[in-house]
Amino acid sequence: MPHLCKSVVATLLISASVSAQQIQPLWMHVDPLIGTGNDDQGDTIPGPTRPAGSIHPSPETLVGSNAGYDRDAPLSGFAQLHTQGSGGRTTYGTFLISPQTGEPLLDEPAHLSAKADEHARADGYAVTLTRWNIRAEVTPAENAALYRFAYPAGAPATMVFDITRKIRGELASDGADVTIDPVKGRIVARVRTKDYWNPARTDIWFVAQLDRAPTRWGIRTDDTVRAGATDGATPADTRLAAWWQFDTAGGKPVMMKVAVSFTSAQRAAELLDQDIPGFDFDAVQAGTRAAWNRELARVTIDGVGQADRRRFYTALYHSAIQPRDRTRDQPVADRATPHWDDYYTLWDTYHTGFPLMSLLRPGVYAGNVASIVSTFRKYGAAHTAFIAGRNYHVGQGGDEVDNVLGEGLIRGVPGVDWKKAAEVALHNAFEERRPRYLIDGWFAVGDRSPEPDNQRAKSGSSTPAFALNDFYAGRLAAAAGRPAEAAMLAARSGGWRKVWNPAATSDGYAGFIIPRYPDGRFQPLDPKIGWDGKKYDNVGFYEGTAWVYSYTMLHDLPGMVEAMGGRARFTDRLRHALDANLIDITNEPSFATPWLFSEVGRPDLASYWADRIFRRFTANAYPGDEDNGAMSSHYVFNRIGLFPKLTTNLFYLHAPHQPRSVITLEDGRTFAIVARNWKPGRIYIASARLNKRALTTPFVRQADIVAGGTLELTLAAKPTGWLRAD
């Protein structure tokens, strides 16, 4: 047999490695430990959930990020509800389970344990609590989770339930109760939440079922411990805990399944039995694997190594966790209507999360619209934050519900009653905008924010946000056959000019969004001063500056370019803004800003900055809060060479980061993005063909992607003249 040359052998080995990666189940590429650092790294959660799963069990620490977890800190147990990638005040970390040995330790700091052999995967989480020598594992269904605990021999097997705590062990209860049924081996608890990010009080119920009867049990109310008690209740701001012990003779692991409900204890028990009828850990885990394989197959990448696949599929995994589908966790009469929860918040996710959803999961998008309409009809409003089943009018920007509804309309999401959706947006446009905006056309410095406890709304950020809301509301009004309101809102969407000060200057450039006082005077401020990622230096903007918000009129790009002096001046100014780090490119208000180069004939610069942003996503972290799918969706788009052009049905094009990716649509059709000459460092597009036809714009329509086909790109290592306008 002839000898093969070294280059051929190397090629065969690489091909074999790539083939092995391709046949590896997609869920195995997910590493939930990516992003689990603080708010400069992601604030994500290492515990497992299913796509849009209602329950999300995860380990807890008393220090660390808003997720409730620090990789280097000891563990206090496992909570059942979490938000993903969220900054600010903490929410959830609800219903902590602490496996222990010996007499129950009820104070959370007292039962901390070091850990070993930690494994976080899409299908489950496992760790050894070394203080107790307990191996703990958990795998989720949609509304319930199954735990498996291997206790050591020779010491009483104990489990403590903290009913009233939240993230970092803080007391967060407006009243709670618990009942133990020793005969059935079941515990039922309720907490009325307090001091969550959403200030609304919410009742949450918890049901846990052992695979055996406990041998001892008890309740702690405040500082009183009652061994043998089977029920207890506490008023607001008072701790409540329960515990039980059980026989572990024979070395058989202890199995316990749990469910959480926002409706009732009865519904929690029903969901527990429906989702996990027995105690078959392997079966539940297999169902979770299958669910993630289906979800992750919506976009695949090829031609890169395991590190790239790990990073990509983890981002795709994170993008599909929130919002959460709680349709089945409703009263019987409501279960025919979709119920999506934990919009934390739409200010974050309308930029990238919902556009990705519109492409990959339009049926889910339609369900979210139906849920928003249902919320509006139930409560009389549907607000930017909807958390734990309750509205919260946050005031971060404007009324971002309008943006989600409008983007869905423009991008052609099927299966939506747009007349009903328009009712929500028109209510916002004429009832929820702040009074001065409705009368004078701008939100003034010092005007009251709609939220009760934190003035987020700002003149310089809320005025252009309301103008964008009006654009979307106008499009919805037109689709609903209401032309007069559509025309009024289209005119009103130009109101951003009322906070545009052409006399404001910075670094030699004139014209900026500048906050205005109620008497009409512009606020005297340096356009560079404001949000630095940690604190505010003025009261004019929410998480931004005049430099940042002067690029946010995405519904009126020609007007924005003209206000900055025309195409050439706009290009020069945007280059300066990015080069001088005046734009926070990984915070939501600036997500789209680098792609604006494609609006003025410089797609080469859009590709350059897309690559710069891409490199901010490190192997193990996001460049800031992951924000409930906003940042991970950003990464997915950047990786495959697309980015949503908001207010349109288009996606910007830039160089992808692998030779091939394939989007599989809900109807089974596929859209491939192929860079036949791809290699690292080739970050510019030299030519683009869609289904063999040369593209004459640096965009591709959503309808073309949804129809299926192939986008072929030729890349280059240096800037090219592709569609460049000099």
RAVENUR-V791823 format. One line per field, one symbol per residue. ss: DSSP state (a for helix, b for strand, c for the rest). phi: phi as a letter, one per 40 degrees, with the letter a starting at -180 (. if undefined). burial: b if it has 16 or more other C-alpha atoms within 10 Angstrom, else e. Layout:
BEGIN
ss = ???
phi = ???
burial = ???
END
This chain:
BEGIN
ss = cccccaaaaaaaaaaaaaaaaaaccaaaaccccccccccccccccccccccccccccbbbccccccccccccccbcbbbcbbcccccccccbbbcbbbbbbccccccaaaacbcbbbbbbbccbbbbbbccccbbbbbbbcccbbbbbbbccccccbbbbbbccbcaaacbcbbbbbbbbbccccbbbbbbbbcccccccccbbbbbbbbcccccbbbbbbccbbbbcccbbbbcccccbbbbbbbcccccccbbbbbbbbcccaaaaaaaaaaacccccaaaaaaaaaaaaaaaaccbbbbcccaaaaaaaaaaaaaaccccbbccccccaaacccccbbcbccaaaacccaaaaaaaacaaaaaaaaaaaaaaaaaacccccbbbccbbbccccccccaaaaaaaaaacccccccaaaaaaaaaaaaaaaccaaaaaaccccccccccccccccccaaaaaaaaaaaaaaaaaaaaacccaaaaaaaaaaaaaaaaabbbbbbbccbbbbbccbcccccbccccccccbccccbcccccccccaaaacccccccaaaaaaacccaaaaaaaaaaaaaccccccccaaaccaaaaaaaaccaaaaaaaaaaaacccccccccccccccaaaaaaaaaaacbbbbccccbbbbccccccbbbbbcccccbbbbbbccccccccbbbbbbbccbbccccbbbaaaaaacbbbbbbbbcccccccccc
phi = .ccccdccdcccccccccccccccdcccccbcccgcccccbigcbcccacdfcccacacbbcbhcccgabdcbccbibcbbacbgbcgccbggcfcbbcabgccbccdccbcbcbafcbbbccibaabcccbfbcbbabbbcbabbbbbbcccgadcbabbccbcbdggccabbhaaabbbcccgbbbaabccagcdccccbcbbbbbbccaccbaaabbbfbcbbcgcbaaabcdgbcbabaabacbdggcdcbabbbbbcbacccdcccdcccbcbbcdcccccccccccccccccbbbbgbcccccdccccccdccbcbcbcbdccaddcbccbdbbbgcbbcdccccbccdcccccbdccdcccccccccddccbgabbdbbbfgbcaccgcbbbcddcccccccccgccgbccccccdccccccbbcccdccccbgaccdgccccccbacccbdcbcccccccdcdcccccccccgbcccccccccccccdccbcbcccbafgbbgacbdbcdcgccccacdccicbgbacbabcbcfabcccccbbcccacdcccccchgdcccccccccdcccfcbccbbddbdcdcccdccbgbcccccccdcccdcccccbacchdcffhccccdcdcdccgbaccdgbbbbcbaccbacabbcbcccgcbbbbbbcbcadgcbbccaabbfgbccbbcbbcccccccgibbbbbbacbdbcdfcbc
burial = eeeeeeeeeeeeeeeeebeebbeeebbbbbbbbbbbbbbbbbbbbbbbbbbbbbbbbbbbbbbbbbbbbbbebbbbbbbbbbbbbbbeebbbbbbbbbbbbeebbbebeebbbebeeebbbbbbbbbbbeebbbbbbbbbbbbbbbbbbbbbeeebbbbbbbbbbbbbbebbbbbbbbbbebeebbbbbbbbbbbbbbbbbbbbbbbbbbebbbebbbbbbeeeeeeebbbbbbebebbbbbbbbbbbeeeebbbbbbbbbbbbbebbbbbbbebbebbebeebbebbbbbbbebbbbbbbbbeeeebbbbbbbbbbbbbbbbbbbbbbbeeeeeeebbbbbbbbbbbbbbbbbbbbbbbbbbbbbbbbbbbbbbbeeeebbbbbbbbbbbbbbbbbbbbbbbbbbbbbbbbbeebebebbbbbbbbbbeebbbeebbeebbbbbebbbbbeeebbbbbbbbbbbbbbbbbbbbbbbbbbeeeebbbebbebbbbbbbbbbeebeeeebebbbbbbbbeeebbebebbbbbeeeebebbbbbbbbbbbbbbbbbbbeeebbebbeebeebbebbbebeeeebbbbbbbbbbbbbbbbbbbbbbbbbbbbbbebbeebeebbbbbbbbbbbbbbbbbbbbbbbbbbbbbbbbbbbbbbbbbbbbbbeeeebbbbbbeebbeebbbbbbbebeeeebebbbbbbebbbebbbbbbbbbeebbebbbee
END
